[in-house]
Amino acid sequence: MDHTNESYSSIMKYWGSMMESTQEFQQELHQEIQSLIQKIGNENLPITNFLTEKTDLVNRFQELEFERNLLFYKELQNKNAQLNGLYEQLRKENAQIAAIYEELKEEKRRLASSYEELKEEKAQLADSYEELKEEKTQLADSYDDVKEKYTQLADSYDDVKEKNAQLASSYEELKEEKAQLADSYEELKEEKTQLADSYEELKEEKAQLADSFEELKEEKAQLNHSYKELQEAKDELTISSVKLLQTSVQMDIQMKALKSTINRFEEVFMTPLSPLLNGLLETESIREDLPKVGIEPLDGMSPRNYLALSKLTGQLYLARWVQESLLESKKKHLVYLSDSELGLIAEINQYYRAEGCQWDILVVPEPGRFNSSLVQDFYTPLRNYKKFSGVYTPAFFQKDNDPPTFKARVKGQLY
C-alpha cells in the first residue's frame, strides 16, 4: 500500500512538473509573439494577422493541454482507490506515460526549435522594418523636396508669364533642375525595386511561417492521437478494475462459503473428535499402528486425520481397534495400562456416551477379586485365579447388560 502511494505521489509530481514546464514554454512563446506584434503594428497587416492567428493557436493549444492534463489528473484521483490492488498494471502504465513524456519532451524541443526560428524571423523582420523606416524617411524627404520645388515652380509660373523675356535666362536653370529631378526619379525607382525585393522576402518568410503552422497542425494531430491512446488505455484499465472487483466479490462469497464449511467441519467433526485424536497421538503403545487406519502421526491434528478418525467411530470400531492394538502392544512389551492409555480409554467411553451409548464400551476393572466373567490372565486365559494385581488391556462390551465380548487381560494371582 505504501509503495503504491509513493508511486502515485511520484506520478503526480511528474505530471505537475511536465505541466509547469509546458505552460512556462507556451507563456514565453506567447509573450515573444505579442512583443513582435506590438513592434510591427499595423505597418504590415498580413504578418500581424498571421501572428495574431499564431497567438490564438498557441492559446488554444495551451487550453487543450491544460484540459487534457486536468482530466487525466482527476481520473488518477478517482481511480486511486482501485489502483492499490493493481500495482503491476500501474507500473506498466507508468512506463507508457514515461514514453509519452519523452514524446512530449521531443515535441517541446521541436517547439523550442520553431521558437528559435521565429525569433530569427522576428529579428529579420525587425531589420527589414528598420530598413523600411529609413527608406520611408528618404522618400518623405524626397517628396518634401519635390513638393517644395513644385511650389517654387507654381510661384514662378506667373512670373514666367509676365516675364517671358526672363525664360530664356532661366531655361538653363530649369534644365539643371530637370536633370536633378531625373536623378531623384531614378533614385525613387531604385528604392521601389528595393521595396519590391523586400516584399518578396516577406512573402517567402510568410510561406515559411505557413509551413511552420502546418507542422504545428501535424504535431497537434499527433498529440490528439496520443491523447486518444491514453483514453483507450484508461478505458481498458477501467474494464480491468471492474473485472477485478467482480472477481473480488466472487472470492468473498466463496471465502464465506468456505469459512462456513470449515466452521461446520469443526463443529461436526473436529470439536467432538479433538480429545480422541489427541489421545491417540499421545498414546505411544498404539502410535505406530495409527497409519494402518489412515491416521498419520506426523500430520498431528490435521483435517485429514480428523476425517480418518471419523471413519473409525462408527459401530464401535474405534473402541474395538484400540482394544486390539493395546493387546498387540502388550504382547511385545508387557506393562500395566499407562496414564495415557487410561486417559484414551476414558475419552473413548465419553465420546460414545455422547453419541447415545448407555454403557462404557471399554472397562478397566479395579485390581482385587478375580471375576472370570470379566477378566482373564494374560498368559493362561483358561485358568482361574483368586485375585489379580494389575490390568494390561480393557474389557470390550459390545452390548449393555451382556458379558464382555473380549475380557480384560490382567495379571492373575493364586493367593
N, C-alpha and C positions, 0 to 999 in steps of 0.2 A: 504494500500500500504506500509506504513512504517513498519507495523508489518510483512508483507511478506518479505521485505528487511532484517529486523533483523533476521528472521528465516533463510533466505538464507545465511546471513553472518555467523550465528552460525553453519550452516551445513558445510560451507567452513572451518571454524576454526576446527570443529570436524574432518573432513576428513584430513586436514593438520596435526593435532596432531596425528591422527592414522597412517598416512603415515610416519611421522617422527619417532614415537616410533617403528614401524615395521622395518624401514630401519636401525635405530640405533642398534636394536637387531641383525638383519641379519649381519650388519657390524662387530659387536663384535664376532659373531659366526664364521664369515669368517676369522677374524684375529686370533682367537684361533686355528682354524684348520690349517691355514698357518704356525703358530708358531710350532704346533705339527709336521707338515710335515718336517719343517726345522730341528727340533731336531732329528727326526728318520732317515731322509736322505734316502740313498739307502741301509741301512743295513737290512731293512725288506721291500722289494719291494712290496709284495702283500698288505700290510697295507697301504703303501704310495699311491699305485694306488687307493685303495679303498677310502682313504681320499681325494685324488685328485678328484675322481668322486663325492664324497660328496660335495666338494667345488663347482664343476661345477653345481651340483643340486641346491645348495644354491643360486649361482649366477643366474641360470635360474629362480628359484622361485622369487628372488628379481626383475628380469626384468619383469616377468609376473605380479607381484604385482604392480610394478610401472606403467606398461602399463594399467592395469585394472583401477587403481585409476585415472590415467591421462585421460583415456577415459571417465570415469564417471564424472570427473571434467569438461571436455569440454562439455559433454552432459548437465550438470547442467547449464553451462554458456549459451548454445544455447537455453535452454528451460526457462530461467529466465523470459523472457517477457510473456511467456504463463502461467507461474505458478502464476502470480498475481491474476488471476481470479479463481485459483484452490487451494486456501489456505487450505481448509478442506482436499482435497485429498493429498496435500503435507504433512499435519500433519500425515496422516496415513502412507505415505511413510517414513516419518521420524521415525515413530515407528518401521517400518520394518528394516530400516537402523540401528536403535539403537540395535535391536535384533541381526542383523548381526554383529554389532560392538562387542556385548557381545560374539558372537561365535568366532570372531577374537581374542578377548582378551583370550578366553579359549584356542584357538589354540596357541596363543603366550605363554600362561602358559605351554602348553604341549611341545612346542619347547624349552622353558626355562628349563623344566624338562629334556628333551632329552639333552639339552646343558650341564646341570649339570652331567648327566650320562657320556656324552662324556669327560667332564673334569676329572671325576673319572677314566674313562678308560684310559685317557691320563696319569693321574698320575700313574696308574698301569703299563701302557706301559713304562713310564719313569723309574719306579723301575725295571721292567724287563730288560730294556735297560742297566741300571747301573749294574745289576747282570750279564748280558751277557758280558758287557765290562770287569768286574772283572774275569769272567770265561775265557774270551778270553786272558786276560793278564796272567792268571795262565797257560793256555795251551801254550801260547807263551814261558813263562819261562821254562816249562817242555820240550817243543820242543827244546829250546836252550840247555838245559842240555843234552838231548838225543843226539842232534847234536854234542855237544862238546865231549861227551863220545864216540860217533861213530868215531869222528876224532881221538880221542886218540887210539881207537881200531885199526883204519886204520894205524896210525903211528906205533903202536906196532906190526902190523902183520908181517912186515919184520924182526923186532927184534925177534919175536917168531920163524920165520922160521930159522933165523940164530942162535938163542939161544934156541934151543929145550930143552936144559937142564934146562933153566930158567922157562919153562912152569909149571913144577911141583910145583916150589915155588910160581908161580903166580896164580895157579889154585884156591887156596882158595880166593885170592883177586877177581878173576873173579866170583866165586860163590857168594861172597858178593855183587858184582856189579849187578849180575843177579837177586839176591833177591831184590836189590833196584829197578831194572828195573821192576820186577814183581809188586812191590808195586806201582810204578808210573803207570803201566798199569792198576791196579785196580782203582787207583785214576782217571785215564782217563775214565775208564768205568763208574764210578760213575758220573763224570762230564757229560758224554754222556747221562746217564739216566736223569740227571737234565735238560740237554738241551732238551731231548725228552719231559719231563714234561712241560717245558716252552713252547715248540712248541704246545702241546695240549691245554695249557691255551690260547695261542694266537689264535688257531683255534676256541676255544669257544668264545673268545672276538670278532673274526671276524664274527661268527654266530650271536652274539648279535647285532653287528653293522648292519648285513644284515637285522635282524628283525627290527631294528630302521629305516633302509632305506625303508622297506615295509610299516611301519607305516607312514613315511613321504609321500610315494606314495598315501596311502589312504587319508591322510589329504589334499594332493594336489587335489585328486579327489573330496573331499568334497568342497574344495574352488572353483573348477571349476563348481560344481553343484550350489553352492551359486551364482557364477557369472552368470550362465545361468538364475537362478531365477530372479536376478536383471535385466538382459537383457529383460526377458519376462515382468517384471513389467514396465520397461521403455517403451517397445513397447505398452503395454496397456495404459500407460499414454499418449503416442503419439497419439494413436487412440482416446482416450477421448478428447485430445486437439483439434484434427481435428473436431470431432463431435461438440464440444463446439463452435468452430469457425464457423462451418456451421450454428449452431443454432443462433449464434450471428448475422450472415449475414441475416438469415431469419427474425430475430427480428427487425433488422434495416429496412428491406424492409417493414415489417408490420407497424413499427412505422412511416415510411414516409407516407405509405398509410393512417394510422390513422390521422397523422397530416394534410394530405391533406383533409381528410373527415371533420376534425374539422374546418379547415380553411374555407372549403366550407360551413359547417353548420353556422359558424359565419357570413360569407359573405351573405348567403341567408336568414337566419332566425334571428340570434342574432343581427346583426348590425341594420337592419331596425326596428326590434321589440323591441330593448332595451329601447327606450324612452317610448313606450306604456306600457311595462311590469313594468318599474319603476313607471310610473304614476298610474297604477292600484294598485301597492303595497303601494304607498304613499297616496292613497285616502281612508281615514278612513271610509267614508259613505258606501262604497261598499266592503271594505276589508273582512268582514265576509261572503260575498256571493261568493267570489272567489273560494273556494273549490267546489262549485256546478258546475263550468265549468272546473274543473281539475287543477286549479292553487292553490298551497299550499303556503300561505304567509310565513310560517316558512322556506321554501326552498329558498326564495329570488330569485336571478337571476340565477336559476339553469336551465340546459338543459331541464329538464322535464317540467318546467313552460313555457319555450320558445315553446316547442312542443305543449303544451296545448293551448297557445295563438295563435299559427299559425293556429290551427283548428277553432278558433273563427273569424278570419279575413275574411273568405270567405262570399260572398254575403251580405255584410254589417251587418253580425250577431253581430259583436263586438259592433258596434255603437248602434244597437237596444238593445242589452243586457245592456249596460251601461245606456241607457236612462231609461229602465225599472227598473234597480237596484236603480238608483237615485230617481225614483218615489216612490219605496217601502221604501227607506230610509227616504224620506221627510214625508211620512205618519206616521212614528214613531217619527220623530223629525224634525219639520218644520222650516227650516232655509234657507236663500238665498244660492245660489251656492257659495262655498268657493273658495279660490285661487287655492287649489289643484284640485278641481273638474273642474274649468275653465281651468286649465293647461292640465288636462287629455282630455277635450273636444277638445282643440286646437291640441294636439298630434294626436288624432283620425282623425280629419279633414286633418291634414298634411299627415298622413300615407296614407289615401285613395286617396288624390290628387296625391301622388307619385305613387300610383297603377293605376292611369288613370282617376279617377273621376274628373269631371269638376266643381263640386259644393261642398259646405260644407254639410256634412251629418247631423251634429248636429249644430243647430243655437241657439245662446243666444241673443235674441233681447235686444236692449238698452231700459231702462225704459223711458216711455213717453206715446205717444198715444196708446190707446188700439185698436189694429188691430185684430178683431175677427177671421180673416182668418189665423192668425199666433199664437195667444195666447188665453188662457182661464184661468179664475180664478181657483185657486186650489180647493176651496170648492164649488163654484157654477159655474160649467163649462158652463151652458147654458145661463147665464146672461151676458148681455153686460155692459161694464163699459166705462167710458170716458177716463181713463188712468190707468197705472199700475206703481207701485213703485219698484218692485223687482222681480227677476226670481228664481224659485225653481228648475225647470228642463228644459233642452233644447228641442227645436222642432226637430223632426226627419223627414228628407226629403229622401224618397225612390228614387225619380227621380228628375232630374233637370227640372226647369220651371214648376213643378207641385206643388199644395198645399201640405203642410206637411202631412205626414202620421199620425204623432202624434204632436199635438200642444204643444207649450211651456207652462208650468204651472207657473202662475205668481200671484202676489197679486193685484187684481183689486181695483180701486178707482172710486167712483161716481163723485167726484168733483176734 
